[in-house]
Amino acid sequence: MGTPSFAAANPVANPYLANVLDKMQNGKEMRRLAVERQALLTSLKATGLAQPATILNFNPVALALDGGIGFKVPSILDESVLDDNRFFYKFEGREYKASVLTIREPRTFLQIKDVKVEDEIASGIYEVKACKQIEIAHCFFVAYTLGTLGSAVGMGGVVAFEGDRRQIMREKTKRIEVRVPTYIRLENRTREYITETKDFDEIVGASLKLQKRYANFQTQEAQSYWDKEDQRGNITPVHRIWHQYEMDMGWRQVAAPWVTLTTESAVTCPGCGEPKKRVEAFACWKCARVYDPFSAYMAKEIPASHPSMERLEEKDWPVVQKEEARRKALRAGI
């Protein structure tokens, strides 16, 4: 930690700070803001504009927003999440799970509305504003779906609606509609947040399809880095998390060599020790040694006369002989 400045340690040397401290000490400004905050919350609740809002996070990463919102939605991998804060959903033959966050109160904050000068010292005059629950939920949805967070653009896997999880509890045959947040622009260029009714299954399905595309993109991007040895350092834990999620969901059956944190545990060439660059590769890119002669032959990547076939296991030869006879018969008929 740095050493406090003289002005900070001695309010008299900092007139602005002295003015602020004086307000805090006499308590008048703090009491005014506290009363104003309570009045605003009471008004919002009385008019029905402060309804709870819920966010479902189907992703293997936590959701968080910069700024003063202060909410975080845990990932589905977070073991500290209680069962009451989890939601399970079946889609296209697979079971998905989500972490549930319900925002029950508006988030209040101070906004400067004017500046006044007393004894040649300027100080701010603040008023209390509120960010309603549906506004916060909408921010999460937009950030991870439409894209305001850079690498999180188009992630999907995020569903937001007004109310709590009771809104999505149902009998097996019952259709559910939820009120999702949106907004309209007013003449003064501010936003008025409202809700619109949508089918729950439709919005979840669209979100999960987007998530699958995003997971595939993360894997493809990491693979492109892996294919260029000088760029392998660009592969991040986020790439690995999403690739593992693809494996867990059954979207991929073969793990990429870069999914592990170190290359020592990746597939390496027995001949030269070089890590395998592509999961589908049949031969080492550096020394051309065939990894699995039987698989390479059956995939028609090498002929039966290839030197690496000498490493074939005894149990595989009958299969190769039968396949070779079939291929010769096909060639003879050309």
C-alpha positions in Angstrom: 0.0 0.0 0.0 1.2 3.5 -0.7 1.8 6.2 1.9 -1.3 8.6 2.3 -0.7 12.0 0.9 -0.3 15.0 3.2 -3.6 16.5 1.9 -5.5 13.2 2.5 -4.1 12.9 6.0 -4.8 16.5 6.8 -8.2 17.6 5.6 -7.4 21.3 6.3 -4.8 21.0 3.5 -7.6 19.9 1.1 -10.6 22.2 1.2 -12.8 20.0 -0.9 -12.1 17.0 1.3 -12.7 19.1 4.4 -16.1 20.1 3.1 -17.1 16.5 2.4 -15.9 15.4 5.8 -17.8 18.2 7.4 -21.0 17.0 5.7 -20.5 13.4 6.8 -19.8 14.5 10.4 -22.8 16.6 10.8 -24.9 13.8 9.2 -27.4 16.1 7.5 -26.5 15.1 4.0 -26.4 11.4 4.9 -29.8 11.5 6.6 -31.3 13.3 3.6 -30.0 10.7 1.2 -31.2 7.9 3.4 -34.7 9.3 3.6 -34.7 9.9 -0.2 -33.6 6.3 -0.8 -36.3 4.9 1.3 -39.0 7.0 -0.3 -37.8 5.9 -3.8 -37.9 2.2 -2.8 -41.4 2.6 -1.3 -42.7 4.4 -4.4 -41.3 1.7 -6.7 -42.9 -1.1 -4.7 -46.2 0.7 -4.4 -46.4 1.2 -8.2 -45.4 -2.4 -8.9 -42.2 -1.3 -10.7 -39.9 -3.2 -8.4 -40.7 -6.8 -9.2 -38.1 -9.5 -8.7 -36.1 -10.7 -11.7 -34.3 -14.0 -12.3 -31.3 -14.9 -14.4 -30.5 -18.5 -15.4 -26.9 -19.2 -16.3 -26.5 -22.4 -18.2 -22.8 -21.8 -18.8 -19.6 -23.3 -17.3 -18.3 -19.8 -16.5 -19.7 -17.3 -14.1 -21.4 -14.1 -15.3 -20.4 -10.7 -14.0 -20.7 -7.1 -15.2 -18.3 -4.2 -14.7 -19.4 -1.1 -12.9 -21.4 -0.8 -9.7 -24.1 -3.4 -10.3 -22.4 -5.8 -8.0 -24.2 -9.0 -9.0 -22.5 -12.3 -10.1 -24.2 -15.4 -11.4 -22.2 -18.5 -10.5 -21.2 -21.1 -13.2 -22.8 -24.5 -13.3 -19.5 -25.9 -12.2 -19.5 -24.0 -8.9 -20.0 -26.7 -6.2 -20.9 -24.1 -3.6 -24.3 -23.4 -5.4 -27.1 -24.9 -3.3 -29.6 -27.2 -4.9 -32.3 -24.6 -4.4 -30.3 -22.4 -6.7 -30.0 -24.9 -9.5 -32.4 -25.5 -12.4 -32.5 -28.5 -14.7 -33.9 -28.5 -18.2 -34.1 -31.1 -21.0 -33.5 -29.9 -24.6 -32.9 -32.0 -27.7 -32.4 -35.2 -25.8 -29.8 -33.7 -23.3 -30.2 -32.5 -19.8 -28.8 -29.0 -19.1 -28.4 -27.4 -15.7 -28.4 -23.7 -14.7 -27.4 -21.6 -11.8 -30.3 -19.4 -10.6 -29.9 -15.8 -9.3 -33.1 -13.9 -8.3 -32.7 -10.2 -7.8 -35.3 -9.2 -5.3 -34.5 -5.5 -4.6 -33.7 -2.6 -6.8 -30.1 -1.4 -6.7 -29.9 2.2 -5.6 -27.0 4.6 -6.4 -26.1 8.2 -6.1 -26.1 10.5 -9.1 -24.8 14.1 -9.0 -27.5 16.5 -10.1 -25.9 19.9 -9.4 -22.8 21.6 -8.0 -22.9 24.3 -5.4 -20.2 26.7 -4.2 -19.8 27.6 -0.5 -16.9 29.7 0.6 -15.3 29.3 -2.8 -15.4 25.5 -2.4 -17.4 23.5 -5.0 -19.2 20.4 -3.9 -21.7 18.1 -5.5 -25.4 17.8 -4.7 -26.6 14.2 -5.1 -29.9 12.5 -5.6 -30.8 8.8 -5.2 -31.5 6.8 -8.3 -32.6 3.2 -8.7 -31.7 0.4 -11.1 -34.8 -1.8 -11.3 -34.4 -5.6 -11.2 -35.5 -6.1 -14.8 -32.9 -3.5 -15.9 -30.1 -5.5 -14.2 -31.4 -8.8 -15.7 -31.6 -7.2 -19.1 -28.0 -6.0 -18.8 -26.8 -9.6 -18.2 -28.8 -10.9 -21.1 -27.5 -8.3 -23.5 -23.9 -8.6 -22.4 -23.7 -12.3 -22.9 -26.1 -12.7 -25.9 -26.0 -9.6 -28.1 -22.5 -8.7 -27.0 -21.1 -5.9 -24.9 -18.3 -7.8 -23.2 -15.8 -8.5 -26.0 -14.9 -12.2 -25.7 -18.4 -13.0 -24.3 -20.2 -11.8 -27.4 -22.7 -14.4 -28.5 -22.1 -16.7 -25.7 -25.7 -17.5 -25.1 -26.8 -19.8 -22.2 -28.4 -16.8 -20.4 -32.1 -16.4 -19.8 -33.7 -13.5 -17.9 -37.3 -13.0 -16.9 -39.4 -11.1 -14.4 -40.4 -13.0 -11.3 -38.6 -15.9 -9.5 -38.2 -19.6 -10.3 -41.8 -20.3 -9.4 -42.6 -18.8 -12.7 -41.0 -21.7 -14.5 -42.2 -24.6 -12.3 -44.8 -26.6 -14.2 -46.5 -29.8 -14.9 -45.0 -31.9 -17.7 -47.7 -31.0 -20.3 -48.1 -27.3 -19.3 -46.8 -24.5 -21.6 -45.0 -21.7 -19.8 -44.9 -18.1 -20.7 -42.5 -15.6 -19.0 -42.1 -11.9 -19.1 -38.7 -11.0 -20.5 -37.1 -7.6 -20.1 -36.8 -5.1 -22.9 -37.0 -1.3 -23.2 -38.4 1.6 -25.2 -36.6 4.9 -25.9 -38.3 8.0 -24.6 -38.2 11.4 -26.2 -35.5 12.5 -23.8 -33.3 9.7 -25.0 -33.6 7.7 -21.8 -34.8 4.1 -21.6 -38.0 2.9 -20.1 -37.7 -0.8 -19.2 -40.7 -2.9 -19.8 -41.5 -6.6 -20.2 -43.0 -8.7 -23.0 -44.5 -12.1 -22.8 -42.6 -14.9 -24.6 -42.7 -18.7 -24.6 -40.2 -20.1 -22.1 -39.2 -23.1 -24.1 -38.5 -21.0 -27.2 -36.2 -18.5 -25.4 -34.3 -21.3 -23.6 -33.9 -23.3 -26.8 -32.6 -20.2 -28.7 -30.1 -19.5 -25.9 -28.8 -23.1 -25.8 -28.3 -23.2 -29.5 -26.3 -20.0 -29.3 -24.3 -21.5 -26.5 -23.4 -24.6 -28.6 -22.1 -22.5 -31.4 -20.1 -20.4 -29.0 -18.5 -23.6 -27.5 -17.6 -24.8 -30.9 -16.0 -21.4 -31.7 -13.9 -21.6 -28.6 -12.6 -25.0 -29.5 -11.9 -24.1 -33.1 -10.1 -20.9 -32.1 -7.9 -22.9 -29.6 -7.2 -25.5 -32.3 -6.0 -22.8 -34.7 -3.6 -21.6 -32.0 -2.4 -25.1 -31.4 -1.7 -25.7 -35.1 0.8 -22.8 -35.1 3.4 -23.7 -32.5 4.4 -20.1 -31.9 0.8 -19.2 -31.0 0.1 -22.0 -28.5 0.5 -19.6 -25.6 -2.7 -17.9 -26.7 -4.7 -20.9 -25.5 -6.4 -19.9 -22.3 -8.2 -21.7 -19.5 -11.5 -20.4 -21.0 -10.8 -22.4 -24.2 -10.2 -25.5 -22.1 -13.3 -25.0 -20.0 -15.5 -24.7 -23.1 -13.9 -27.7 -24.8 -14.4 -29.8 -21.7 -18.0 -28.6 -21.6 -18.4 -29.9 -25.2 -17.0 -33.2 -24.1 -19.4 -33.4 -21.1 -22.4 -32.6 -23.3 -21.4 -35.3 -25.8 -20.9 -32.8 -28.6 -17.3 -34.1 -29.1 -16.0 -37.6 -28.4 -12.2 -37.0 -28.7 -10.4 -34.6 -26.4 -8.1 -32.1 -28.0 -4.4 -32.4 -27.0 -4.4 -28.8 -25.7 -7.2 -29.4 -23.2 -4.7 -30.3 -20.5 -2.8 -27.5 -18.8 0.6 -28.8 -19.9 1.8 -30.4 -23.1 3.5 -33.2 -21.2 0.1 -35.0 -20.8 -0.9 -34.4 -24.4 -0.5 -37.1 -27.0 3.2 -37.0 -28.1 5.1 -38.8 -30.9 7.0 -41.9 -29.7 9.6 -41.2 -32.4 10.6 -37.6 -31.7 8.5 -36.6 -28.7 6.7 -33.8 -30.5 3.1 -33.1 -29.2 0.4 -34.0 -31.6 -0.9 -30.9 -33.3 -4.3 -32.1 -34.4 -6.6 -34.6 -32.8 -7.4 -36.1 -36.2 -3.8 -36.3 -37.4 -2.6 -39.8 -38.4 1.1 -39.0 -38.6 3.6 -36.7 -36.7 4.0 -33.4 -38.5 7.7 -33.3 -37.6 9.1 -36.8 -38.3 6.1 -38.3 -40.3 5.9 -41.3 -37.9 2.4 -42.9 -38.1 0.7 -42.9 -34.7 -1.6 -45.8 -35.2 -0.9 -47.8 -38.4 -4.2 -49.8 -38.2 -6.4 -46.7 -37.9 -4.4 -45.0 -40.7 -4.8 -48.0 -43.0 -8.5 -48.4 -42.4 -8.9 -44.6 -43.0 -7.1 -45.1 -46.4 -4.3 -42.8 -45.3 -1.5 -45.3 -45.8 -1.3 -48.5 -48.0 -0.8 -52.0 -46.7 2.8 -51.8 -47.9 3.6 -48.8 -45.7 6.7 -49.5 -43.4 4.7 -48.6 -40.3 2.4 -51.6 -40.9 5.2 -53.7 -39.4 4.1 -52.4 -36.1 0.6 -53.8 -36.5 -0.7 -56.0 -33.7 -1.3 -59.7 -34.5 -5.0 -59.4 -33.9 -5.4 -56.7 -36.5 -3.8 -58.6 -39.5 -6.9 -60.7 -40.3 -9.0 -57.5 -40.6 -6.4 -55.9 -42.8 -6.1 -58.9 -45.1 -9.9 -59.0 -45.5 -10.0 -55.3 -46.2 -7.1 -55.5 -48.6 -8.9 -58.3 -50.6 -12.0 -56.1 -50.8 -10.1 -53.2 -52.1 -8.3 -55.2 -54.7 -11.6 -56.6 -55.9 -13.0 -53.1 -56.3 -9.9 -52.0 -58.2 -10.2 -55.0 -60.5 -13.7 -54.0 -61.4 -12.7 -50.6 -62.6 
